Amino acid sequence: MTVIVRDFRPSDAEAWTRVRRAVVPYLVSTPEQVTHDLAHAHPDRHHRLLVAERDGEIIGTAQAGIAHDSTEAGQGSVTPHVLPGHTGHGAGSLLLSTAEEHLAQAGAAVVHAWVLDAPQSLEFARARGYRPGRSAHFQHLELAGGTLPPLRNPPAGVELRSGADFADDPRPLFDADAEVTLDEPSDIPTELDDYEDWLANTWRHPAFDAALTTVVLVGGQVAAFSAAGTDGNRTYSSNMTGTLRAFRGRGLAKLAKNDSLHRARAAGYTDAYTANDTGNGPMLAINKWFGYTICATEVRHVRTLG
């Protein structure tokens, strides 16, 4: 029963999603999402999806690409996943080596990978030359039967809107996302400057839920937002919550996130997930206030190629 690695096909979408949900259940994963990502990836991203097969069954996946929107050139990334119960047969190693070869040919100087904070996963990365760096906590909040802080009326001059209200012109949300992203803790500094790419891969992404996204306006200007992602079934994810620099320190991110969580619960979503860099104290404190609990931790690892 030899393991083989090959490129993803659209017919693999259901199996791909099954692997992702089994390994990282705290991330929103759908068949529509993976096929959209492949079809709309920026050419400079060199986005490649791989699957590992054993005896005709897809037991592993990997996605690899170049951070084309980074301010530092040559930043590659790869994340291999192998179904529980199918590790130890070489699938992870073969996925990783195939992805690394692809990234090297695409011009990557270094490769970043998120690794679960578990002994077996950490040793797998160490043995292949990866060094640990930043870490992030994934957090879970039960929406069905759980308790959310009560909604409160916004202060004078502050208005709460749905992301769907910006359907005719989402440019203000792009500008806000770009500013907040610049301040997001990360090993790969990112600068959003391609509006059309953002429209294709954020605004029109099948996992993005504009109706459950909350935008805070102050004097008619976007001041904060909480962007929502969903699987269309039970899982809700806070994709990004942030406040523009001029409006920080006024509790607007908390106001936006609370409104979005209430929208999600009213829409029938039962489980909310979010993720934060372990050094992002303000957002970790906000999530603790909401009642989120840590459900997993991942450590970003890096390896220099060549």
Secondary structure, 3 states (H helix, E strand, C coil): CCEEEEECCHHHHHHHHHHHHHHCCCCCCCHHHHHHHHHHCCHHHCCEEEEEEECCEEEEEEEEEECCCECCCCEEEEEEEECCCCCCCCHHHHHHHHHHHHHHHCCCCEEEEEEECCHHHHHHHHHCCCEEEEEEEEEEEECCCCCCCCCCCCCCCEEEEEHHHHCCCCHHHHHHHHHHHHCCCCCCCECCCCHHHHHHHHHCCCCECCCCCEEEEECCEEEEEEEEEECCCCEEEEEEEEECHHHCCCCHHHHHHHHHHHHHHHCCCCEEEEEEECCCHHHHHHHHHHCCEEEEEEEEEEEECC
